[in-house]
Amino acid sequence: MNILVLGGDGFLGSYIVENLVRTGHEVTVFDRFPFGVTRNLEHLHGNIRLFSGEFANREDISKAMEGQEVVYHCISATNPASSWNDPFIEIDENVRHSIQFFEIVAQKVRKCKVVYLSSGGTVYGRHEGLINEGTVPKPFSPYGIGKLTIEHFLNYYQHNERLTADIYRIGNAFGPRQPMHCPQGVIAKWMDSILNGKELLVYGDSMTVRDYIYVNDIARIVSQSVDRLANSGTYNVGSGYGISITELLETFQRVVDHPFTHRLLPRREFDNVSVVLDISRLLGQCPEFIFSDFQEKLSETWNYVKQKKGETI
Amino acid sequence: MNILVLGGDGFLGSYIVENLVRTGHEVTVFDRFPFGVTRNLEHLHGNIRLFSGEFANREDISKAMEGQEVVYHCISATNPASSWNDPFIEIDENVRHSIQFFEIVAQKVRKCKVVYLSSGGTVYGRHEGLINEGTVPKPFSPYGIGKLTIEHFLNYYQHNERLTADIYRIGNAFGPRQPMHCPQGVIAKWMDSILNGKELLVYGDSMTVRDYIYVNDIARIVSQSVDRLANSGTYNVGSGYGISITELLETFQRVVDHPFTHRLLPRREFDNVSVVLDISRLLGQCPEFIFSDFQEKLSETWNYVKQKKGETI
């Protein structure tokens, strides 16, 4: 199948590309490739087509979409922290350009499935306990509002019957290749601090709970959308259980073979308290799916970042 | 109290202005007033301050907001039909300018209450039975998506504690002064058709149900926000019961003293099927509120439009 992955050279995008290539698809990766250099896909050169373009550019998207049967949308110009004081970026970059992209798909492509990577950690806002897809979304950050608005517009474009869509509301992804200097992704950030001899900043308390999911588990799950071309759906994607920030710290103490110190700090205003996603609907689609072991993957991620650090020294 | 009404010369806005003036407030009406002419407020000249400005213009809004304690936001550049094929208008006009307005309020005003007129008929999307504020919103038109996105951004700006906000999700408003050539407002449109000897276009069937509410009932309800400055809330505003399009036609046959014919047509894609708002939360705020009689107000509206038509002949 011909598949386009927007933002396919990014953290999650690159795992999706890997899975799609492994299962025999013709994958085009749409991203910024200055001088043809990829960040995360060197090992796939020769097996993928690279399309260097700007998400904002209507012509780039139109051209890249030619002949595609499925398109994954993994592009975001922001994260919850960066959007906090600039809601306009959310509208002008993420929402507006996503609508433009959906419009191109709806108008120009004969028949296509769109897969949108949304955010289970931000679209629901503050809720206690397990959150399912029928929970009323109350996003409180511009980032979460933007993601939800994009979901709504993707649903709107389905009135055009040439378009089907899967929306995945994803928990806290982690794993090798996660950007380490970004305010999103506490695991990558803590590992970066440890490698640089800095104190770990622990925002929140034992009430601060997240649903961590290994990045390749996400990629394996969302890759299955290509097997359901005629259907549309919205799915939570998480591990189904919560880990508190204090439990995360304890797991770090078991896994990490470097000494480190930490400092407890109050929750930031853009941080959610608890996010644990009910994944019953997802498991209905893939009942056989086996999730990776959290501690094992945390350990693998640590070994990866240590090795990377070693390479750059 | 000093109160600003954005779009206060419009259909609903003008009734809100009337109610606020009647209860002794200092009201500034922000709207487009070419040559100082108002559309709906001639009878209040001398009792209100007119501010002619553009909602898109940051300086106009900043200036109009000076010294205001409450601001009503009744501006929309679109309606469900006009937004249907142009989602960008929704983002560029309604969403973006509303965020800009909220930002001005949050940054420049010492303490302010914002009252936003949202849409009970479009933010929820397709649901059966009574819809309450805890129903998961699934807007399917760009208009409804825009309204909901604006609600979310208004909630976001409340993290700035200088801002409180009431959001009113309103059913189908009707009454004198409703624009008659606009695709929104079936009652006004049908009356216009009758007066012009045209066939009534009846989109939908006996399943097409709406929650009609007399415009001054809405204005009386939302005017009460000025008595709850410290609180924020989201409220459905409807009559609490549904009237099918065929029942509406029968009421027209009883009330209207002109002959007319009608044509049954299929539901349009931007039309919802059934909208009946659960108003329990609203009644909790104003348990003594007495709603107007539907048939009586329909008759009054008919007499008003007949008289207006007579004046222009």
Interface residues (C-beta under 8 A of the other chain):
Chain A: P87 F88 I91 D92 V95 R96 I99 Q100 E103 G134 T135 V136 P137 K138 P139 F140 S141 P142 I145 L148 T149 H152 F153 N155 Y156 H159 E269
Chain B: P87 F88 I91 D92 V95 R96 I99 Q100 E103 G134 T135 V136 P137 K138 P139 F140 S141 P142 I145 L148 T149 H152 F153 N155 Y156 H159 E269
